[in-house]
Amino acid sequence: MAIPSGSEDLRPHIRDEEPRSDDFVVVRGGPDSLAKLATHARRTYRAFNLDGAAFWGVSVFCALDQIGPASLDSILAVRMATYGLVHTPTVGRMREAGFELLPTFGRPHYTVRLVSDDDEELARLLAALGPADLNTYHGRTPRPRRR
């Protein structure tokens, strides 16, 4: 498939950082549906290509550290505080389902790479994300970040 006119190459936004463990938690604001995933994957497709090829993806965060901005607590309390429900599969579960996690933009953001935006691919992603769980930090006032 042709890349959309005006899309930006994602390559300069990819960090050199892989999740070190399959046990790390992936966090995505939910609840997700096929329609929501399709909207997000297509928005990524319109905005970005990867090395001149079509690219579909959805945003997630990975809990990479025990404390600090890349910890699960921080991601839930600061980045996901507006979400009452969140999906929290492990990196291993996403990999077992055949998805690549690209470390994009600022840490701890990742993009789940999709091969297309068709319903079969999106259903596979929805199954890998698993059910949405309650975000116990929802609605709390986040603590200011330390500088």
SESE-165342 format. One line per field, with one value per atom (N, C-alpha, C, O, CB): residue number from 0; atom name; x, y, z. Coordinates in pm, 1 decimal, m for minus. Glycine has a CB too. Layout:
nr = (NUM|...)
atom = (CA|...)
x = (X|...)
y = (Y|...)
z = (Z|...)
//
This chain:
nr = (0|0|0|0|0|1|1|1|1|1|2|2|2|2|2|3|3|3|3|3|4|4|4|4|4|5|5|5|5|5|6|6|6|6|6|7|7|7|7|7|8|8|8|8|8|9|9|9|9|9|10|10|10|10|10|11|11|11|11|11|12|12|12|12|12|13|13|13|13|13|14|14|14|14|14|15|15|15|15|15|16|16|16|16|16|17|17|17|17|17|18|18|18|18|18|19|19|19|19|19|20|20|20|20|20|21|21|21|21|21|22|22|22|22|22|23|23|23|23|23|24|24|24|24|24|25|25|25|25|25|26|26|26|26|26|27|27|27|27|27|28|28|28|28|28|29|29|29|29|29|30|30|30|30|30|31|31|31|31|31|32|32|32|32|32|33|33|33|33|33|34|34|34|34|34|35|35|35|35|35|36|36|36|36|36|37|37|37|37|37|38|38|38|38|38|39|39|39|39|39|40|40|40|40|40|41|41|41|41|41|42|42|42|42|42|43|43|43|43|43|44|44|44|44|44|45|45|45|45|45|46|46|46|46|46|47|47|47|47|47|48|48|48|48|48|49|49|49|49|49|50|50|50|50|50|51|51|51|51|51|52|52|52|52|52|53|53|53|53|53|54|54|54|54|54|55|55|55|55|55|56|56|56|56|56|57|57|57|57|57|58|58|58|58|58|59|59|59|59|59|60|60|60|60|60|61|61|61|61|61|62|62|62|62|62|63|63|63|63|63|64|64|64|64|64|65|65|65|65|65|66|66|66|66|66|67|67|67|67|67|68|68|68|68|68|69|69|69|69|69|70|70|70|70|70|71|71|71|71|71|72|72|72|72|72|73|73|73|73|73|74|74|74|74|74|75|75|75|75|75|76|76|76|76|76|77|77|77|77|77|78|78|78|78|78|79|79|79|79|79|80|80|80|80|80|81|81|81|81|81|82|82|82|82|82|83|83|83|83|83|84|84|84|84|84|85|85|85|85|85|86|86|86|86|86|87|87|87|87|87|88|88|88|88|88|89|89|89|89|89|90|90|90|90|90|91|91|91|91|91|92|92|92|92|92|93|93|93|93|93|94|94|94|94|94|95|95|95|95|95|96|96|96|96|96|97|97|97|97|97|98|98|98|98|98|99|99|99|99|99|100|100|100|100|100|101|101|101|101|101|102|102|102|102|102|103|103|103|103|103|104|104|104|104|104|105|105|105|105|105|106|106|106|106|106|107|107|107|107|107|108|108|108|108|108|109|109|109|109|109|110|110|110|110|110|111|111|111|111|111|112|112|112|112|112|113|113|113|113|113|114|114|114|114|114|115|115|115|115|115|116|116|116|116|116|117|117|117|117|117|118|118|118|118|118|119|119|119|119|119|120|120|120|120|120|121|121|121|121|121|122|122|122|122|122|123|123|123|123|123|124|124|124|124|124|125|125|125|125|125|126|126|126|126|126|127|127|127|127|127|128|128|128|128|128|129|129|129|129|129|130|130|130|130|130|131|131|131|131|131|132|132|132|132|132|133|133|133|133|133|134|134|134|134|134|135|135|135|135|135|136|136|136|136|136|137|137|137|137|137|138|138|138|138|138|139|139|139|139|139|140|140|140|140|140|141|141|141|141|141|142|142|142|142|142|143|143|143|143|143|144|144|144|144|144|145|145|145|145|145|146|146|146|146|146)
atom = (N|CA|C|O|CB|N|CA|C|O|CB|N|CA|C|O|CB|N|CA|C|O|CB|N|CA|C|O|CB|N|CA|C|O|CB|N|CA|C|O|CB|N|CA|C|O|CB|N|CA|C|O|CB|N|CA|C|O|CB|N|CA|C|O|CB|N|CA|C|O|CB|N|CA|C|O|CB|N|CA|C|O|CB|N|CA|C|O|CB|N|CA|C|O|CB|N|CA|C|O|CB|N|CA|C|O|CB|N|CA|C|O|CB|N|CA|C|O|CB|N|CA|C|O|CB|N|CA|C|O|CB|N|CA|C|O|CB|N|CA|C|O|CB|N|CA|C|O|CB|N|CA|C|O|CB|N|CA|C|O|CB|N|CA|C|O|CB|N|CA|C|O|CB|N|CA|C|O|CB|N|CA|C|O|CB|N|CA|C|O|CB|N|CA|C|O|CB|N|CA|C|O|CB|N|CA|C|O|CB|N|CA|C|O|CB|N|CA|C|O|CB|N|CA|C|O|CB|N|CA|C|O|CB|N|CA|C|O|CB|N|CA|C|O|CB|N|CA|C|O|CB|N|CA|C|O|CB|N|CA|C|O|CB|N|CA|C|O|CB|N|CA|C|O|CB|N|CA|C|O|CB|N|CA|C|O|CB|N|CA|C|O|CB|N|CA|C|O|CB|N|CA|C|O|CB|N|CA|C|O|CB|N|CA|C|O|CB|N|CA|C|O|CB|N|CA|C|O|CB|N|CA|C|O|CB|N|CA|C|O|CB|N|CA|C|O|CB|N|CA|C|O|CB|N|CA|C|O|CB|N|CA|C|O|CB|N|CA|C|O|CB|N|CA|C|O|CB|N|CA|C|O|CB|N|CA|C|O|CB|N|CA|C|O|CB|N|CA|C|O|CB|N|CA|C|O|CB|N|CA|C|O|CB|N|CA|C|O|CB|N|CA|C|O|CB|N|CA|C|O|CB|N|CA|C|O|CB|N|CA|C|O|CB|N|CA|C|O|CB|N|CA|C|O|CB|N|CA|C|O|CB|N|CA|C|O|CB|N|CA|C|O|CB|N|CA|C|O|CB|N|CA|C|O|CB|N|CA|C|O|CB|N|CA|C|O|CB|N|CA|C|O|CB|N|CA|C|O|CB|N|CA|C|O|CB|N|CA|C|O|CB|N|CA|C|O|CB|N|CA|C|O|CB|N|CA|C|O|CB|N|CA|C|O|CB|N|CA|C|O|CB|N|CA|C|O|CB|N|CA|C|O|CB|N|CA|C|O|CB|N|CA|C|O|CB|N|CA|C|O|CB|N|CA|C|O|CB|N|CA|C|O|CB|N|CA|C|O|CB|N|CA|C|O|CB|N|CA|C|O|CB|N|CA|C|O|CB|N|CA|C|O|CB|N|CA|C|O|CB|N|CA|C|O|CB|N|CA|C|O|CB|N|CA|C|O|CB|N|CA|C|O|CB|N|CA|C|O|CB|N|CA|C|O|CB|N|CA|C|O|CB|N|CA|C|O|CB|N|CA|C|O|CB|N|CA|C|O|CB|N|CA|C|O|CB|N|CA|C|O|CB|N|CA|C|O|CB|N|CA|C|O|CB|N|CA|C|O|CB|N|CA|C|O|CB|N|CA|C|O|CB|N|CA|C|O|CB|N|CA|C|O|CB|N|CA|C|O|CB|N|CA|C|O|CB|N|CA|C|O|CB|N|CA|C|O|CB|N|CA|C|O|CB|N|CA|C|O|CB|N|CA|C|O|CB|N|CA|C|O|CB|N|CA|C|O|CB|N|CA|C|O|CB|N|CA|C|O|CB|N|CA|C|O|CB|N|CA|C|O|CB|N|CA|C|O|CB|N|CA|C|O|CB|N|CA|C|O|CB|N|CA|C|O|CB|N|CA|C|O|CB|N|CA|C|O|CB|N|CA|C|O|CB|N|CA|C|O|CB|N|CA|C|O|CB|N|CA|C|O|CB)
x = (84.0|0.0|88.9|193.2|m95.8|46.7|123.5|117.9|20.7|70.3|223.3|224.5|151.8|158.1|371.0|83.4|10.4|106.2|215.4|m77.4|63.7|141.9|159.9|64.9|73.8|280.7|308.6|336.4|358.8|196.2|335.8|366.3|514.5|598.2|327.2|544.7|681.0|743.4|675.0|682.2|872.7|941.6|954.3|1004.0|1082.0|909.6|913.1|1054.6|1082.7|819.8|1142.7|1276.1|1349.7|1405.6|1360.0|1351.9|1424.7|1363.6|1427.3|1429.9|1241.9|1173.6|1183.3|1122.9|1027.3|1258.9|1274.0|1398.9|1509.1|1281.9|1379.8|1490.5|1559.8|1502.9|1440.3|1680.5|1755.8|1733.3|1820.6|1909.7|1615.9|1580.5|1473.9|1363.8|1530.8|1506.0|1409.1|1366.9|1448.3|1467.8|1240.9|1203.6|1291.4|1299.5|1052.1|1356.9|1452.1|1385.2|1449.9|1539.5|1258.9|1193.2|1053.5|980.3|1186.0|1018.1|881.9|780.2|660.2|872.4|827.3|737.7|698.5|607.4|802.2|764.7|729.8|584.8|535.1|824.4|517.8|376.5|363.4|431.5|302.0|274.1|236.3|106.1|16.7|220.3|94.6|m25.6|m87.2|m19.8|6.8|m216.2|m291.9|m424.2|m495.7|m314.8|m457.1|m583.9|m699.5|m696.8|m593.1|m799.5|m910.6|m1043.6|m1048.9|m899.7|m1150.0|m1148.8|m1131.8|m1177.4|m1276.9|m1066.7|m1048.1|m1157.6|m1221.4|m910.8|m1177.4|m1270.2|m1205.0|m1104.4|m1412.0|m1261.8|m1207.0|m1211.7|m1116.9|m1284.5|m1322.4|m1337.1|m1232.8|m1173.8|m1478.7|m1210.0|m1111.5|m970.7|m893.9|m1117.8|m936.9|m804.9|m786.6|m678.5|m785.0|m891.8|m883.7|m858.3|m775.7|m1013.2|m927.6|m908.9|m765.1|m704.0|m1005.4|m710.7|m574.5|m470.7|m373.8|m547.6|m490.3|m396.3|m395.0|m289.2|m432.9|m511.6|m519.6|m463.3|m408.1|m665.0|m476.8|m417.4|m264.5|m198.5|m461.9|m209.0|m64.1|m21.6|81.3|m23.1|m101.0|m71.7|m65.2|23.0|m178.0|m159.1|m160.6|m42.5|7.2|m292.2|1.7|107.1|247.9|339.5|90.2|266.5|401.8|415.3|319.6|441.4|536.1|578.7|703.5|758.3|605.8|748.3|872.1|965.0|940.8|845.0|1071.0|1169.9|1105.4|1144.7|1244.1|1006.4|940.8|830.9|777.4|1040.8|795.6|688.6|570.2|586.3|740.4|452.4|331.8|351.4|417.3|208.7|294.3|311.3|181.8|125.6|426.8|135.0|19.8|67.3|153.9|m96.8|11.2|49.6|m43.9|m121.0|191.5|m35.4|m109.8|m14.3|80.6|m230.8|m41.7|43.0|16.0|m97.8|23.5|124.9|119.5|235.4|320.6|127.8|236.4|350.1|398.3|318.1|312.1|527.2|583.1|641.4|717.6|691.4|604.1|659.6|798.5|812.7|566.4|899.7|1037.1|1118.8|1222.4|1104.9|1072.2|1147.9|1058.2|935.6|1207.8|1120.2|1045.0|994.8|887.9|1131.3|1072.2|1033.8|1061.2|1135.6|1110.2|1001.1|1025.4|922.8|824.5|1161.3|944.2|845.3|811.9|705.3|893.7|901.5|875.8|827.9|832.4|1002.2|782.2|728.2|579.1|514.0|754.6|525.9|383.5|299.4|203.0|348.5|334.8|258.4|256.6|151.7|316.1|369.8|377.0|296.7|224.4|522.3|308.6|233.0|83.2|10.2|267.2|37.6|m105.4|m149.9|m258.0|m136.1|m67.4|m106.2|m93.1|m170.7|m23.1|3.1|28.2|m24.4|m106.1|178.4|21.0|m15.0|m154.3|m218.7|85.5|m200.7|m329.3|m436.2|m539.4|m309.5|m414.2|m508.7|m647.7|m745.6|m455.9|m658.9|m790.1|m866.2|m983.7|m773.6|m799.4|m863.9|m912.3|m832.7|m766.8|m1040.2|m1094.6|m1057.5|m1047.5|m1244.6|m1037.0|m998.9|m872.5|m852.9|m1113.5|m787.7|m663.8|m640.4|m679.7|m543.3|m575.7|m531.0|m388.1|m307.9|m540.7|m354.9|m221.1|m162.7|m133.0|m226.5|m146.0|m80.4|69.2|120.9|m105.7|136.9|282.3|345.9|281.8|333.4|470.9|547.5|548.3|532.5|693.3|566.6|567.4|439.1|441.8|592.1|327.2|197.3|186.0|136.7|80.8|231.7|226.3|318.2|281.8|265.5|436.4|530.6|478.1|489.3|667.4|420.6|364.1|253.1|234.1|309.8|180.4|73.9|129.5|54.6|m25.8|262.2|326.2|342.5|367.9|249.9|328.2|340.3|478.9|537.4|234.0|528.7|655.9|627.0|536.8|737.1|704.6|693.2|811.6|926.4|688.6|783.1|888.8|899.8|800.0|861.4|1020.5|1040.7|1041.0|1142.8|1173.9|928.7|912.2|897.0|845.4|792.5|943.2|930.3|994.4|1097.7|781.6|936.2|997.3|969.9|860.6|949.2|1068.7|1057.6|948.3|949.2|1192.0|856.3|844.2|741.0|677.8|807.6|724.0|627.3|678.1|796.6|598.9|585.1|612.0|498.3|389.1|627.8|524.1|419.9|411.9|512.3|448.1|291.4|268.3|255.1|165.1|139.7|345.0|344.8|243.8|241.9|485.8|159.9|59.4|97.0|163.9|m83.0|54.5|83.6|m19.9|5.2|88.8|m136.1|m241.7|m345.6|m330.9|m307.5|m449.6|m559.1|m686.4|m797.0|m585.7|m669.5|m789.3|m843.1|m772.3|m758.5|m968.8|m1037.0|m967.7|m966.1|m1179.6|m910.8|m843.6|m722.1|m702.0|m800.5|m641.9|m524.4|m565.7|m505.1|m439.1|m667.7|m713.9|m775.1|m759.1|m815.3|m844.6|m901.6|m789.9|m801.5|m996.0|m683.1|m567.0|m504.7|m466.1|m462.2|m495.0|m440.4|m532.9|m485.9|m419.8|m661.4|m756.4|m747.6|m752.9|m899.9|m734.2|m719.7|m588.5|m585.6|m724.7|m481.2|m352.3|m355.2|m292.7|m241.1|m426.8|m438.5|m513.8|m490.4|m509.0|m603.4|m680.1|m787.0|m805.0|m588.0|m857.2|m965.0|m908.9|m796.4|m1049.7|m988.7|m948.8|m974.1|m1075.8|m1026.3|m879.4|m888.2|m909.8|m881.6|m760.4|m960.2|m979.5|m845.0|m750.4|m1054.6|m836.9|m718.0|m743.6|m823.0|m687.3|m677.2|m700.1|m654.1|m686.6|m628.7|m579.9|m534.9|m630.7|m610.2|m395.5|m732.4|m826.1|m890.8|m943.6|m934.0|m885.4|m950.2|m869.4|m907.4|m1076.6|m759.9|m673.4|m594.8|m564.5|m577.2|m562.5|m477.9|m334.7|m281.5|m492.7|m271.4|m134.0|m38.3|m54.3|m88.3|60.7|166.1|250.3|272.1|253.9|298.1|385.0|512.1|563.7|421.5|561.0|685.4|802.3|805.5|703.4|898.2|1022.6|1111.2|1118.0|1096.3|1177.5|1266.1|1408.7|1496.7|1245.7)
y = (m117.3|0.0|124.2|127.3|m0.5|224.5|348.9|424.0|414.7|437.8|497.8|579.1|710.2|761.8|605.9|763.6|889.3|1005.0|1011.8|921.2|1093.8|1213.2|1295.4|1317.0|1297.4|1340.4|1424.3|1349.6|1412.7|1514.6|1215.4|1142.2|1155.9|1169.2|992.7|1152.5|1169.6|1033.7|942.1|1256.7|1019.9|894.8|880.9|971.1|889.9|769.3|743.7|712.2|728.7|628.9|667.7|621.5|717.5|671.5|599.7|848.5|937.8|944.9|995.2|1077.0|895.3|899.6|766.7|751.4|936.5|671.0|540.8|542.8|570.0|426.1|513.5|508.0|372.2|276.0|533.5|365.9|240.5|180.0|186.2|263.6|121.8|66.2|m40.4|m11.9|177.3|m160.2|m269.4|m303.9|m294.8|m393.9|m343.5|m390.4|m509.4|m606.4|m429.3|m502.7|m606.1|m735.4|m840.0|m554.9|m729.1|m847.3|m864.9|m768.0|m838.2|m989.8|m1019.7|m994.4|m988.3|m1164.0|m979.7|m954.1|m807.9|m776.4|m1000.2|m717.5|m576.0|m558.1|m629.5|m489.8|m462.1|m436.2|m329.5|m226.9|m392.7|m356.4|m261.1|m196.5|m265.6|m330.9|m65.1|5.3|81.0|156.6|101.9|59.1|132.6|175.5|94.4|45.7|303.9|355.2|285.2|263.6|506.0|250.2|174.2|230.0|337.7|29.4|159.1|30.6|47.4|145.9|m45.8|m48.6|m46.7|m126.5|m212.8|m101.6|m95.6|m167.3|m174.1|m107.7|m96.9|m254.0|m259.0|m121.5|m81.0|m360.7|m49.2|83.4|181.4|257.4|138.5|180.2|271.2|237.4|327.0|264.9|109.6|68.7|105.2|148.9|m81.6|87.7|123.2|272.4|312.5|83.0|354.3|499.0|536.2|617.0|570.0|477.8|510.1|457.3|526.7|452.0|335.8|278.7|360.8|383.1|132.2|405.4|484.5|625.4|683.0|493.1|680.2|811.0|799.7|887.5|863.6|692.1|669.5|650.9|703.5|546.3|575.8|551.9|683.6|702.7|458.9|773.3|902.4|991.1|1069.1|976.4|978.9|1067.3|1016.4|1096.3|1086.4|884.0|828.5|717.0|645.6|776.8|704.0|587.2|536.8|606.0|621.0|418.7|367.0|328.0|230.9|245.6|404.3|381.7|379.2|300.9|250.5|465.6|476.6|375.6|369.5|464.0|295.7|196.1|233.6|302.5|53.9|188.0|212.0|159.4|57.6|145.3|228.9|192.5|216.6|326.0|272.3|113.2|124.7|94.0|8.7|28.6|162.8|135.9|203.7|292.6|180.9|159.9|223.7|249.1|174.0|135.4|355.6|397.5|318.5|284.7|544.3|290.5|228.6|286.5|358.0|70.2|254.5|286.3|156.2|65.9|390.9|144.7|26.1|65.2|161.2|m40.3|m10.8|10.2|m53.0|m174.3|m51.5|30.1|m15.6|m13.5|m79.3|68.4|61.9|79.5|52.9|53.9|222.0|29.1|8.4|139.8|143.9|m64.5|247.1|378.4|482.9|457.4|412.5|600.2|708.2|714.5|640.4|694.1|802.1|827.7|707.3|703.5|937.9|610.0|490.7|372.7|258.5|451.2|399.1|292.1|276.8|369.1|321.6|161.5|136.4|236.7|291.5|m6.2|261.3|356.9|495.2|559.4|365.8|541.0|673.0|678.2|774.8|710.9|576.4|573.8|579.7|655.8|446.7|499.8|498.8|629.8|679.9|383.5|685.6|805.4|933.8|1027.2|816.5|940.2|1064.6|1056.5|1139.0|1096.6|959.5|952.3|895.9|929.7|868.4|811.1|743.4|783.5|716.9|594.4|889.4|929.5|960.1|947.1|1050.8|1000.4|1032.1|907.7|916.1|1127.2|793.1|668.6|589.6|554.7|583.0|561.6|479.5|333.6|259.5|493.7|292.7|155.5|156.0|243.9|81.2|57.4|43.7|m103.0|m192.7|101.9|m124.5|m258.7|m272.8|m180.8|m282.8|m387.5|m405.9|m544.0|m620.3|m385.9|m576.9|m703.8|m693.0|m583.9|m743.0|m804.4|m802.1|m788.7|m813.7|m930.5|m749.5|m745.2|m884.9|m898.9|m694.6|m988.1|m1125.7|m1163.4|m1227.6|m1221.2|m1124.3|m1154.8|m1087.3|m1147.3|m1109.0|m963.0|m891.9|m958.4|m973.0|m743.8|m998.1|m1065.4|m1201.3|m1238.2|m1081.8|m1276.0|m1407.6|m1395.4|m1485.4|m1476.8|m1284.9|m1261.0|m1212.2|m1192.0|m1159.3|m1193.5|m1155.5|m1006.6|m963.0|m1210.6|m927.4|m782.8|m733.8|m779.0|m711.9|m640.4|m575.5|m445.4|m369.8|m548.7|m421.1|m296.3|m208.0|m240.9|m323.1|m96.2|m3.5|107.3|171.8|55.4|130.7|238.3|374.1|415.0|217.5|442.5|566.0|687.3|678.8|555.2|798.9|928.5|922.4|857.6|969.8|987.8|992.6|868.8|812.4|1112.8|827.3|713.3|741.0|850.5|684.4|654.6|512.3|480.0|374.4|438.7|571.6|550.1|444.4|438.6|682.1|361.5|261.1|264.8|312.8|117.9|214.4|196.4|48.9|m13.8|281.4|m6.6|m145.1|m143.4|m79.5|m207.4|m213.7|m216.4|m318.5|m433.6|m249.1|m273.6|m359.7|m382.0|m298.0|m297.5|m494.4|m518.6|m452.6|m431.7|m668.5|m419.7|m353.9|m299.1|m309.2|m452.8|m241.5|m192.1|m274.4|m227.4|m44.2|m398.2|m478.9|m537.1|m543.9|m592.2|m578.7|m625.7|m744.9|m755.8|m662.7|m833.6|m951.2|m910.4|m961.5|m1046.2|m818.5|m771.0|m696.3|m714.4|m679.8|m613.4|m537.2|m627.5|m602.0|m432.2|m732.2|m829.0|m904.7|m934.6|m928.9|m935.3|m1001.1|m910.3|m956.4|m1038.3|m781.4|m685.2|m672.0|m671.6|m547.3|m661.4|m648.7|m769.5|m754.7|m633.2|m887.9|m1009.1|m1005.1|m1045.2|m1136.1|m957.7|m951.0|m849.1|m870.4|m915.4|m739.7|m638.4|m692.6|m649.3|m513.2|m786.5|m845.7|m751.1|m641.2|m885.9|m794.5|m711.3|m585.9|m585.0|m791.9|m482.7|m359.2|m375.0|m430.1|m235.7|m325.4|m329.4|m189.2|m90.5|m391.7|m181.3|m53.6|15.0|m48.3|m73.2|142.1|221.5|285.8|379.3|330.6|236.2|286.3|430.7|493.4|197.7|483.7|622.7|717.4|838.8|634.5|664.9|746.6|853.2|823.9|658.3|977.2|1086.7|1148.6|1253.2|1040.5|1087.7|1147.3|1261.2|1258.7|1041.5|1357.8|1467.1|1416.7|1378.8|1595.4|1415.8|1365.4|1458.2|1580.2|1349.2|1394.9|1471.8|1540.7|1485.6|1381.7|1660.5|1727.8|1646.3|1582.2|1870.2|1649.4|1580.4|1653.6|1776.6|1568.5|1576.7|1636.2|1671.9|1600.8|1540.0|1780.9|1826.9|1803.1|1835.1|1974.2)
z = (0.0|0.0|0.0|65.3|121.5|m73.0|m82.2|50.0|124.9|m196.4|76.5|198.2|169.7|58.1|247.3|269.0|248.2|221.4|277.9|370.3|135.9|105.8|232.7|308.0|m4.8|255.2|370.9|499.3|602.7|392.8|496.7|619.6|652.2|562.9|606.2|779.3|829.4|857.1|902.9|957.0|829.7|860.7|1012.5|1080.0|792.5|1064.1|1207.5|1257.4|1376.1|1241.5|1169.6|1209.5|1304.3|1403.9|1086.5|1277.6|1370.2|1510.3|1602.9|1312.2|1526.3|1656.0|1731.8|1838.0|1636.1|1677.7|1742.8|1829.7|1782.1|1637.7|1958.6|2053.8|2043.8|1992.2|2198.7|2092.6|2098.7|2237.0|2323.7|2070.4|2256.3|2387.2|2368.9|2321.6|2484.1|2405.5|2401.7|2543.6|2635.5|2330.2|2563.8|2697.6|2734.6|2659.2|2703.7|2849.5|2889.0|2933.7|2939.3|2999.4|2964.8|3019.6|2961.8|2941.6|3171.5|2935.7|2892.0|3002.6|2976.0|2845.1|3126.9|3239.9|3253.7|3330.3|3367.0|3181.9|3190.0|3147.5|3060.4|3101.7|3209.8|3181.7|3074.1|3076.6|3310.0|2979.8|2875.8|2922.0|2971.0|2733.6|2907.0|2951.4|2834.9|2764.8|3067.5|2815.8|2713.5|2773.8|2832.6|2585.2|2758.9|2808.2|2739.8|2618.6|2786.9|2815.7|2761.1|2806.1|2865.5|2801.0|2779.0|2710.1|2559.3|2501.1|2739.7|2497.9|2354.3|2285.8|2346.0|2317.2|2159.8|2072.8|1935.5|1910.8|2066.7|1846.7|1710.5|1645.6|1578.2|1624.4|1665.7|1604.2|1658.4|1581.7|1628.8|1789.0|1848.4|1800.1|1765.1|2002.3|1798.0|1750.1|1603.8|1564.1|1769.7|1522.1|1379.9|1363.8|1281.8|1306.0|1440.2|1434.0|1467.2|1397.2|1529.7|1573.4|1616.0|1516.2|1485.3|1755.5|1466.2|1369.2|1240.7|1181.8|1338.2|1197.8|1073.8|1092.5|998.7|1025.9|1211.1|1239.1|1230.8|1175.2|1380.1|1285.8|1277.6|1132.5|1090.4|1361.4|1056.0|914.6|835.9|752.2|853.4|864.0|793.0|833.0|751.9|820.7|957.3|1007.8|979.9|960.3|1155.4|977.8|972.8|870.3|840.0|1108.8|817.9|741.8|812.4|898.1|588.0|777.8|836.2|723.2|651.5|930.7|708.3|603.0|464.1|377.6|628.3|444.2|314.5|289.6|178.9|208.6|389.9|375.8|464.8|565.6|411.8|426.6|505.8|647.7|668.4|439.9|744.0|884.5|960.2|956.1|948.5|1029.6|1118.5|1259.6|1279.3|1075.3|1356.7|1494.5|1592.3|1556.2|1519.4|1717.1|1825.7|1941.7|1964.3|1871.1|2013.7|2124.7|2251.9|2284.4|2151.4|2322.4|2454.6|2535.8|2483.1|2445.9|2663.5|2749.5|2810.4|2834.2|2860.5|2836.1|2900.8|3035.8|3047.2|2811.6|3137.1|3271.1|3273.1|3289.1|3383.6|3256.8|3239.4|3367.8|3377.1|3136.8|3466.6|3590.9|3711.3|3699.9|3598.8|3826.6|3950.3|4010.1|4071.0|4051.9|3992.5|4043.1|3935.6|3840.9|4174.5|3950.6|3856.5|3745.2|3747.3|3797.7|3647.8|3543.2|3454.8|3393.4|3457.3|3447.8|3365.5|3449.6|3404.0|3288.9|3571.9|3656.9|3631.2|3582.1|3807.3|3664.0|3645.0|3723.1|3669.5|3687.5|3849.3|3929.2|3865.2|3859.6|4069.8|3817.5|3755.8|3626.3|3602.1|3728.7|3544.3|3419.0|3448.6|3385.0|3336.7|3544.4|3578.5|3641.6|3610.9|3673.1|3729.6|3804.3|3723.7|3743.8|3928.5|3633.4|3561.3|3417.9|3376.9|3560.8|3343.6|3201.4|3177.0|3077.7|3127.7|3266.4|3245.4|3346.6|3356.1|3251.0|3421.4|3526.9|3473.1|3546.5|3600.3|3347.3|3290.2|3244.1|3208.5|3173.5|3244.9|3202.1|3323.1|3410.2|3117.8|3329.1|3436.5|3420.2|3518.1|3442.3|3295.7|3265.0|3180.2|3096.3|3192.2|3203.0|3126.4|3093.4|3167.9|3204.8|2980.6|2942.7|2992.6|2976.7|2785.9|3053.2|3111.0|3079.6|3171.4|3262.1|2951.5|2919.2|2946.7|2971.0|2771.1|2942.8|2955.8|2817.1|2715.0|3027.6|2815.9|2691.7|2629.1|2507.8|2717.3|2712.1|2661.9|2591.9|2486.9|2774.4|2648.7|2586.1|2449.2|2353.7|2677.7|2440.5|2312.5|2210.0|2093.4|2331.1|2253.9|2163.0|2119.6|2002.7|2230.0|2213.9|2179.8|2075.9|1994.1|2305.7|2079.0|1981.4|1847.7|1752.2|2036.2|1841.8|1716.6|1694.8|1582.5|1605.5|1800.7|1785.4|1825.7|1924.1|1868.1|1746.6|1775.1|1850.1|1813.8|1643.4|1954.0|2030.1|1993.5|2023.5|2185.1|1928.7|1889.0|1992.4|2024.4|1748.4|2045.7|2143.3|2072.0|2016.2|2221.5|2074.3|1998.8|2089.5|2200.9|1907.8|2038.4|2105.7|2244.0|2260.3|2117.1|2343.1|2475.3|2557.8|2552.7|2549.1|2633.0|2723.1|2824.0|2880.2|2794.2|2851.7|2821.9|2712.0|2715.6|2947.7|2613.9|2506.4|2408.6|2375.7|2432.2|2363.7|2260.4|2160.2|2190.6|2321.8|2041.6|1941.1|1908.0|1874.0|1813.0|1918.2|1877.3|1725.9|1671.3|1946.7|1658.3|1511.7|1461.3|1504.9|1457.1|1368.5|1306.0|1160.0|1099.8|1317.5|1102.6|961.3|870.9|752.2|933.4|927.0|850.0|947.5|1069.3|747.5|891.0|973.4|951.2|977.8|943.0|902.0|877.5|1008.2|1108.8|777.6|1004.5|1125.6|1190.7|1313.3|1092.8|1111.1|1166.0|1249.9|1360.1|1052.6|1197.3|1269.5|1396.8|1502.4|1179.2|1386.1|1502.2|1608.2|1727.6|1459.2|1566.6|1661.9|1733.7|1852.5|1589.1|1662.6|1723.5|1829.0|1936.4|1615.7|1798.0|1894.1|2015.0|2128.8|1827.1|1992.1|2102.8|2195.5|2317.6|2049.3|2138.3|2220.3|2299.4|2415.7|2131.1|2238.0|2306.9|2420.8|2524.7|2207.8|2401.8|2507.9|2628.4|2741.3|2454.8|2605.1|2714.0|2765.7|2713.1|2827.1|2868.7|2922.9|2990.3|3040.2|3023.3|2990.3|3058.7|3208.0|3250.1|3002.2|3287.1|3433.8|3487.1|3419.1|3496.0|3609.5|3676.4|3700.8|3747.7|3809.0|3669.5|3701.5|3837.1|3848.1|3590.0|3938.7|4074.8|4092.8|4193.6|4175.0|3997.6|4003.4|3930.6|3932.4|3943.6|3868.2|3791.2|3879.1|3986.3|3727.2|3831.4|3901.2|4012.5|4065.1|3955.6|4049.4|4152.1|4090.4|3971.1|4213.7|4168.5|4121.4|4120.4|4224.8|4211.2|4002.6|3997.9|4073.0|4076.0|3852.3|4132.3|4198.0|4093.2|3985.3|4287.4|4123.1|4025.3|4001.2|4092.7|4073.9|3879.9|3846.8|3908.1|3912.0|3694.7|3955.8|4006.9|3890.7|3790.5|4103.6|3905.6|3795.6|3828.5|3748.6|3765.7)
//
